[in-house]
Amino acid sequence: MEASRKSRRRSRALAAFAAFVALLAPAACSTAPREFGVAAEPAPASRLRVFIQPLESGGSWRTPYAQYARMTFDKVAAVWQASGVYEAVSLEEADAVLGSSRSRLPWKRDGYALARGAAEALKADYAMLVERTERAGEYRWETTLVNARSGAAFKVTMPVPGGSRDDYQPIIAASYERLFMDTRSDMMATASSRRAAPGTAPALPPPVEVSREIALPRPPATAATVIAVYDLEAPGGDPLVAAILSEALRAEFVAAGGFRLVERSDLDRVLAELELQRSGIVDESSAVAAGEGLAARQIVIGTLGAIGRSVVLQAKRLDVATHETLGAASIRCEAGREEELLDGMDALVRELAGL
């Protein structure tokens, strides 16, 4: 009799567990790929359009996901848009096209197929997955940029010592700087395909997957020369190509060592006070005046333009106090092959810096 009662209890427990699993099944199915809506065609822009999706995994987070997603989007979008290369799809537009309950979708499966589909639905060039993770008390930040057309994926993972809200800002900036170096050729190819006539767009590079784990770099030494690197002027040229090359020029000065770049936000602020645009400085005196307002010891100005069948990038480094030219250099490529200028950027900066 006792054995019979135990058997019935066991049967009831198994039945209850089966019912519980059945209740979970619809929730599990909700993570399957879905058909998205389609965004309206955006206005023509001179920037690469990026869809940003905040994610989280592991841990017990004090900040609720909705609040974290909003703050993360604002911080990431501000860093990436400041370069002049990117335009972030707003959260409101993403919600309208993709739905607001999407944080637990399988964004990373099948070669980031869902991320690519979302970017295409939003008429974006790239999808960006940004994720906070916590395991055994260790916090990490992961940023993955995926080309919507080719599927090329570039990922940077960084530890976040402390894991507090304020600890993430320098991590977001450092992730951007590393990802820009890894993706600049891919972005240049994407820019070239965008400006091609319909049906004539060049093939994008074969899809690759690049993954790095880096630590927060040390700040420049206090003795480093403060330098302001202005955007290249490109009268009549492609402003997106010029913006990518300008950002590459800044990145190479950082990599060269011995320099501390003026922050982009400070650069924009002073140029606005002088009623100038970052890419609209047409003479050395205006550039020097802005440099003085930025407390920079040196400035770099340059142009990108066509000469015959070639495209030439010319730049010079100036002393703010004396107006003396400290270095001048140029690189060139055939028209339509501006991505080759990226290969010569390191040598250009070394010549400019006298290294």
C-alpha positions in Angstrom: 0.0 0.0 0.0 2.8 2.4 0.9 4.6 1.6 -2.3 1.4 2.3 -4.3 1.0 5.8 -2.6 4.6 6.7 -3.4 4.1 5.6 -7.0 1.0 7.8 -7.3 2.8 10.8 -5.8 5.7 10.3 -8.2 3.3 10.2 -11.1 1.6 13.4 -10.0 5.0 15.1 -9.6 6.0 14.1 -13.1 2.7 15.3 -14.5 3.1 18.7 -12.8 6.7 19.0 -14.1 5.5 18.2 -17.7 2.8 20.9 -17.4 5.4 23.4 -16.2 7.6 22.6 -19.2 4.6 23.0 -21.5 4.0 26.5 -20.0 7.6 27.4 -20.8 7.5 26.3 -24.4 5.9 29.5 -25.8 8.5 31.6 -24.1 11.2 29.5 -25.6 9.7 29.8 -29.0 9.7 33.6 -28.7 13.5 33.6 -29.1 13.2 32.2 -32.6 14.0 34.4 -35.6 11.1 36.6 -36.6 10.0 38.6 -39.5 10.7 42.3 -38.9 8.9 45.3 -40.3 10.7 47.6 -42.8 11.8 51.1 -42.0 11.1 54.0 -44.3 13.9 54.9 -46.6 16.1 57.3 -44.6 17.2 60.6 -46.0 20.5 60.5 -47.9 23.3 60.8 -45.3 27.1 61.2 -45.4 27.5 58.8 -42.5 27.3 55.0 -42.0 24.0 54.0 -40.4 24.3 51.7 -37.4 21.7 49.8 -35.4 22.7 49.4 -31.7 21.3 46.6 -29.6 22.1 46.6 -25.9 22.3 43.1 -24.3 23.1 41.6 -20.9 23.9 38.2 -19.5 24.7 36.6 -16.2 24.8 38.4 -12.9 22.1 40.1 -10.8 22.0 43.7 -12.1 21.0 46.6 -9.9 20.0 48.7 -12.9 16.8 47.3 -14.6 17.3 46.3 -18.3 15.1 49.0 -19.7 17.0 51.7 -17.9 20.4 50.1 -18.8 19.4 49.8 -22.4 18.5 53.5 -22.6 21.7 54.7 -20.9 23.9 52.3 -22.8 22.4 53.4 -26.2 22.9 57.1 -25.3 26.6 56.6 -24.2 27.5 54.3 -27.2 25.8 56.5 -29.7 27.4 59.6 -28.4 30.9 58.1 -28.7 30.4 56.6 -32.2 28.5 59.6 -33.7 31.1 62.1 -32.4 33.6 60.9 -35.0 31.4 62.1 -37.9 31.5 58.6 -39.5 28.4 57.1 -38.0 24.7 57.8 -37.5 22.8 55.7 -34.9 19.3 54.4 -35.6 17.2 55.8 -32.7 15.7 53.4 -30.2 12.3 54.6 -31.1 12.7 53.7 -34.7 14.2 50.3 -33.8 11.2 49.6 -31.5 8.7 50.5 -34.3 10.4 48.2 -36.8 11.7 45.4 -34.7 9.4 45.5 -31.6 10.4 46.5 -28.1 10.8 43.0 -26.6 13.9 41.8 -28.4 16.7 41.7 -25.8 16.6 37.9 -25.5 16.5 37.1 -29.2 19.3 34.9 -30.5 21.3 37.8 -32.0 24.6 35.9 -32.2 23.5 32.6 -33.8 24.0 31.5 -37.3 26.7 34.0 -38.2 24.7 36.9 -36.6 21.9 36.3 -39.1 19.2 38.0 -36.9 21.4 41.0 -36.4 22.0 41.3 -40.1 18.3 41.0 -40.8 17.5 43.7 -38.2 20.0 46.0 -39.7 18.6 45.5 -43.2 15.1 46.1 -42.0 16.3 49.4 -40.5 18.2 50.3 -43.7 21.4 50.3 -41.7 24.9 49.5 -42.9 25.9 47.8 -39.6 24.4 46.1 -36.5 26.2 46.6 -33.2 25.6 44.3 -30.3 26.8 45.8 -26.9 26.7 43.5 -23.9 27.4 43.7 -20.2 28.3 40.4 -18.6 29.1 39.2 -15.1 30.4 35.8 -14.0 31.8 35.0 -10.6 32.1 38.7 -9.7 34.0 39.6 -12.9 32.5 42.2 -15.2 33.1 42.4 -18.9 32.0 44.6 -21.8 31.6 43.1 -25.3 31.1 45.1 -28.5 30.4 43.4 -31.8 30.0 45.2 -35.1 28.5 43.2 -38.0 28.4 44.3 -41.6 24.7 43.9 -42.7 25.6 43.0 -46.3 28.7 40.9 -46.0 28.3 39.4 -42.6 31.9 40.4 -41.5 32.0 40.6 -37.7 34.4 42.4 -35.5 34.4 41.9 -31.7 36.2 43.5 -28.8 35.9 42.3 -25.2 37.2 44.2 -22.3 37.3 43.7 -18.5 35.4 46.3 -16.4 37.3 46.7 -13.1 34.8 47.6 -10.4 31.7 47.1 -12.7 30.0 50.4 -11.5 28.1 52.6 -13.9 30.9 55.1 -14.2 33.5 52.4 -15.0 31.9 51.7 -18.4 32.4 55.1 -20.0 36.2 54.8 -20.7 35.6 51.2 -21.7 33.1 52.2 -24.3 35.5 54.8 -25.7 38.5 52.3 -25.8 36.3 49.7 -27.5 35.4 52.2 -30.2 39.0 53.1 -30.8 40.0 49.4 -31.2 37.0 48.6 -33.4 37.7 51.5 -35.7 41.2 50.3 -36.4 39.9 46.8 -37.1 37.0 47.9 -39.3 38.2 51.0 -41.2 39.0 49.0 -44.4 35.6 47.4 -44.2 33.9 50.8 -43.7 35.8 52.3 -46.6 34.6 49.4 -48.8 31.0 50.0 -47.6 31.3 53.7 -48.3 32.6 53.0 -51.8 29.7 50.6 -52.4 27.1 53.2 -51.2 28.3 55.8 -53.7 28.3 53.5 -56.7 25.6 53.7 -59.3 22.8 51.1 -58.9 23.9 47.7 -60.1 27.6 48.7 -60.2 28.5 48.5 -56.5 31.8 46.8 -56.0 31.8 43.5 -54.1 32.6 43.9 -50.4 35.6 42.0 -49.0 35.0 38.4 -48.0 33.3 38.1 -44.6 35.7 37.7 -41.8 35.3 37.3 -38.0 37.8 39.2 -35.9 37.8 38.9 -32.1 40.1 40.6 -29.6 40.3 40.9 -25.9 42.0 44.0 -24.7 42.6 46.0 -21.5 42.0 49.7 -20.9 45.1 51.5 -22.3 47.2 53.7 -20.1 46.6 57.4 -20.5 49.3 59.4 -22.4 52.2 60.7 -20.3 51.7 64.2 -18.9 54.7 65.3 -21.0 52.9 64.2 -24.2 52.4 67.0 -26.8 48.8 68.2 -26.9 47.7 68.1 -30.5 44.4 68.9 -32.3 43.8 67.0 -35.5 41.2 68.6 -37.7 39.0 66.8 -40.2 40.3 66.8 -43.7 38.8 69.2 -46.1 37.4 67.5 -49.2 35.8 70.1 -51.5 33.7 68.2 -54.1 34.7 64.9 -52.6 32.9 62.2 -50.6 32.4 63.5 -47.1 32.1 59.9 -45.7 35.5 58.9 -47.2 37.0 62.1 -45.8 35.6 61.4 -42.4 36.9 57.8 -42.3 40.4 59.0 -43.4 40.3 61.9 -40.8 39.5 59.4 -38.0 42.3 57.1 -39.3 44.7 60.1 -39.2 43.8 60.7 -35.5 44.1 57.0 -34.6 47.6 56.9 -36.1 48.7 59.9 -34.1 47.6 58.0 -30.9 49.4 54.9 -32.0 52.6 56.8 -32.8 53.0 57.8 -29.1 54.2 61.1 -27.6 50.9 62.9 -28.4 47.7 63.5 -26.5 44.8 64.3 -28.8 42.3 67.0 -28.0 38.9 65.4 -27.3 36.4 65.6 -30.2 33.8 67.2 -27.9 36.3 70.0 -26.9 37.2 70.5 -30.6 33.6 70.9 -31.6 32.9 73.3 -28.7 35.7 75.7 -29.5 35.0 75.6 -33.3 31.3 76.4 -32.5 32.5 79.4 -30.3 34.6 80.6 -33.2 31.7 80.0 -35.6 33.7 77.4 -37.6 32.9 73.9 -38.5 35.3 71.1 -37.8 35.6 70.3 -41.5 35.2 73.8 -42.7 38.5 75.5 -41.6 39.9 76.9 -44.8 43.0 78.7 -43.7 45.8 78.2 -41.2 45.0 81.3 -39.2 41.6 80.0 -38.3 43.0 76.6 -37.4 45.7 78.2 -35.2 43.1 80.3 -33.5 41.0 77.3 -32.7 44.2 75.5 -31.5 44.9 78.3 -29.1 41.4 78.0 -27.7 42.0 74.3 -27.1 45.3 74.9 -25.3 46.9 72.7 -28.0 50.6 73.1 -28.7 50.3 71.7 -32.2 47.6 71.2 -34.9 47.2 69.1 -38.0 45.3 70.2 -41.0 44.9 68.6 -44.4 43.0 68.2 -47.6 41.7 65.3 -49.7 41.2 66.1 -53.4 41.5 64.9 -57.0 44.5 65.7 -59.1 44.0 64.3 -62.6 43.2 60.6 -62.2 44.6 60.4 -58.7 43.3 61.3 -55.2 45.8 63.0 -53.0 45.8 63.4 -49.2 48.0 66.3 -48.1 48.6 67.2 -44.4 50.8 69.4 -42.3 51.6 69.8 -38.6 51.9 73.3 -37.3 53.2 74.9 -34.1 50.4 76.9 -32.5 52.7 79.5 -30.8 55.0 80.2 -33.8 52.8 79.2 -36.7 55.8 77.3 -38.0 55.3 74.2 -40.2 56.8 71.3 -38.3 56.1 68.6 -40.8 54.3 68.0 -44.1 53.5 64.9 -46.1 51.2 63.4 -48.7 50.0 60.1 -50.0 48.0 59.3 -53.2 46.1 56.6 -54.9 44.1 56.1 -58.1 40.6 57.6 -58.1 38.1 55.1 -56.8 40.7 53.2 -54.7 40.8 55.4 -51.7 41.0 52.4 -49.4 44.7 52.2 -50.4 45.2 55.5 -48.5 44.6 53.7 -45.3 47.6 51.5 -46.0 49.8 54.6 -46.2 48.4 56.4 -43.2 51.1 55.0 -40.8 54.0 56.3 -43.0 52.2 59.6 -43.5 51.9 60.2 -39.7 55.5 59.1 -39.0 56.7 61.6 -41.6 54.4 64.4 -40.2 55.6 63.6 -36.7 59.3 63.4 -37.6 59.6 59.9 -36.4 
